[in-house]
Amino acid sequence: MSKRNVVHIEIPVADSKASAKFYESVFGWKMQHMEEFDYTMWSDGGESGGGFVKLDDENAAGKILVYIDSDDIEADLKNITSGGGTVIKAKTEIPGMGWYAVFEDPSGNRVAIYKSMKR
């Protein structure tokens, strides 16, 4: 099994352009807007990165979503449910990038798993 690193962090925001400007000026993060997804990705220039997701009922302020690397999303989801977690969003493709799923741990925290197509 590969390392189970945190590979992506999503921060809910009201205005992705204003948030990109804020985080870029405060932390020096690099920004890349993806028009096809209406999504802005950020990178610290090293190994950390994530994106800004629009605030809505599912993505409330303060509910930052952490993505953990997965070699096998289906197997991980089975382990999550047998361990007492709940699948919130089944395996979903991000065209040209990879797949992800969202679960809730036994304490109610929402966490995601992600597998890149680049493997």
Contacts in CASP RR format, 6 or more apart in sequence:
PFRMAT RR
TARGET T0000
AUTHOR 0000-0000-0000
METHOD contacts of the structure
MODEL  1
MSKRNVVHIEIPVADSKASAKFYESVFGWKMQHMEEFDYTMWSDGGESGG
GFVKLDDENAAGKILVYIDSDDIEADLKNITSGGGTVIKAKTEIPGMGWY
AVFEDPSGNRVAIYKSMKR
1 71 0 8 1.000
2 69 0 8 1.000
2 71 0 8 1.000
3 69 0 8 1.000
4 68 0 8 1.000
4 69 0 8 1.000
4 70 0 8 1.000
5 68 0 8 1.000
5 69 0 8 1.000
6 66 0 8 1.000
6 67 0 8 1.000
6 68 0 8 1.000
6 69 0 8 1.000
7 67 0 8 1.000
7 68 0 8 1.000
7 69 0 8 1.000
7 114 0 8 1.000
7 116 0 8 1.000
8 49 0 8 1.000
8 50 0 8 1.000
8 51 0 8 1.000
8 66 0 8 1.000
8 67 0 8 1.000
8 112 0 8 1.000
8 114 0 8 1.000
9 48 0 8 1.000
9 49 0 8 1.000
9 50 0 8 1.000
9 51 0 8 1.000
9 64 0 8 1.000
9 65 0 8 1.000
9 66 0 8 1.000
9 67 0 8 1.000
10 50 0 8 1.000
10 51 0 8 1.000
10 52 0 8 1.000
10 53 0 8 1.000
10 59 0 8 1.000
10 64 0 8 1.000
10 65 0 8 1.000
10 67 0 8 1.000
10 112 0 8 1.000
11 19 0 8 1.000
11 50 0 8 1.000
11 51 0 8 1.000
11 52 0 8 1.000
11 53 0 8 1.000
11 64 0 8 1.000
12 52 0 8 1.000
12 53 0 8 1.000
12 54 0 8 1.000
12 55 0 8 1.000
12 59 0 8 1.000
12 60 0 8 1.000
12 61 0 8 1.000
12 62 0 8 1.000
12 63 0 8 1.000
12 64 0 8 1.000
13 19 0 8 1.000
13 52 0 8 1.000
13 53 0 8 1.000
13 54 0 8 1.000
13 55 0 8 1.000
14 54 0 8 1.000
14 55 0 8 1.000
14 61 0 8 1.000
16 33 0 8 1.000
16 39 0 8 1.000
16 40 0 8 1.000
16 52 0 8 1.000
16 54 0 8 1.000
17 40 0 8 1.000
19 40 0 8 1.000
19 52 0 8 1.000
20 31 0 8 1.000
20 33 0 8 1.000
20 40 0 8 1.000
20 42 0 8 1.000
20 52 0 8 1.000
23 29 0 8 1.000
23 31 0 8 1.000
23 42 0 8 1.000
24 30 0 8 1.000
24 31 0 8 1.000
24 42 0 8 1.000
27 44 0 8 1.000
28 44 0 8 1.000
29 42 0 8 1.000
29 43 0 8 1.000
29 44 0 8 1.000
29 45 0 8 1.000
29 49 0 8 1.000
30 42 0 8 1.000
30 43 0 8 1.000
30 44 0 8 1.000
30 45 0 8 1.000
31 40 0 8 1.000
31 41 0 8 1.000
31 42 0 8 1.000
32 40 0 8 1.000
32 41 0 8 1.000
32 42 0 8 1.000
32 43 0 8 1.000
33 39 0 8 1.000
33 40 0 8 1.000
33 41 0 8 1.000
34 40 0 8 1.000
34 41 0 8 1.000
37 94 0 8 1.000
38 54 0 8 1.000
39 51 0 8 1.000
39 52 0 8 1.000
39 53 0 8 1.000
40 51 0 8 1.000
40 52 0 8 1.000
41 49 0 8 1.000
41 50 0 8 1.000
41 51 0 8 1.000
42 49 0 8 1.000
42 50 0 8 1.000
42 51 0 8 1.000
42 52 0 8 1.000
43 49 0 8 1.000
43 50 0 8 1.000
53 59 0 8 1.000
53 65 0 8 1.000
55 61 0 8 1.000
59 65 0 8 1.000
63 110 0 8 1.000
65 102 0 8 1.000
65 110 0 8 1.000
65 111 0 8 1.000
65 112 0 8 1.000
66 111 0 8 1.000
66 112 0 8 1.000
67 100 0 8 1.000
67 111 0 8 1.000
67 112 0 8 1.000
67 113 0 8 1.000
67 114 0 8 1.000
68 111 0 8 1.000
68 112 0 8 1.000
68 113 0 8 1.000
68 114 0 8 1.000
69 113 0 8 1.000
69 114 0 8 1.000
69 115 0 8 1.000
70 76 0 8 1.000
70 113 0 8 1.000
70 114 0 8 1.000
70 115 0 8 1.000
71 115 0 8 1.000
72 115 0 8 1.000
73 91 0 8 1.000
73 99 0 8 1.000
73 100 0 8 1.000
73 101 0 8 1.000
73 113 0 8 1.000
73 115 0 8 1.000
74 91 0 8 1.000
76 101 0 8 1.000
76 113 0 8 1.000
77 87 0 8 1.000
77 90 0 8 1.000
77 91 0 8 1.000
77 101 0 8 1.000
77 103 0 8 1.000
77 113 0 8 1.000
80 86 0 8 1.000
80 87 0 8 1.000
80 103 0 8 1.000
80 105 0 8 1.000
81 87 0 8 1.000
83 106 0 8 1.000
84 106 0 8 1.000
85 103 0 8 1.000
85 104 0 8 1.000
85 105 0 8 1.000
85 106 0 8 1.000
86 103 0 8 1.000
86 104 0 8 1.000
87 101 0 8 1.000
87 102 0 8 1.000
87 103 0 8 1.000
88 102 0 8 1.000
88 103 0 8 1.000
88 104 0 8 1.000
88 110 0 8 1.000
89 100 0 8 1.000
89 101 0 8 1.000
89 102 0 8 1.000
90 101 0 8 1.000
91 99 0 8 1.000
91 100 0 8 1.000
91 101 0 8 1.000
92 99 0 8 1.000
92 100 0 8 1.000
92 101 0 8 1.000
93 99 0 8 1.000
94 100 0 8 1.000
96 117 0 8 1.000
97 116 0 8 1.000
97 117 0 8 1.000
98 114 0 8 1.000
98 115 0 8 1.000
98 116 0 8 1.000
98 117 0 8 1.000
99 114 0 8 1.000
99 115 0 8 1.000
99 117 0 8 1.000
100 112 0 8 1.000
100 113 0 8 1.000
100 114 0 8 1.000
100 115 0 8 1.000
101 112 0 8 1.000
101 113 0 8 1.000
102 110 0 8 1.000
102 111 0 8 1.000
102 112 0 8 1.000
103 110 0 8 1.000
103 111 0 8 1.000
103 112 0 8 1.000
103 113 0 8 1.000
104 110 0 8 1.000
104 111 0 8 1.000
105 111 0 8 1.000
END
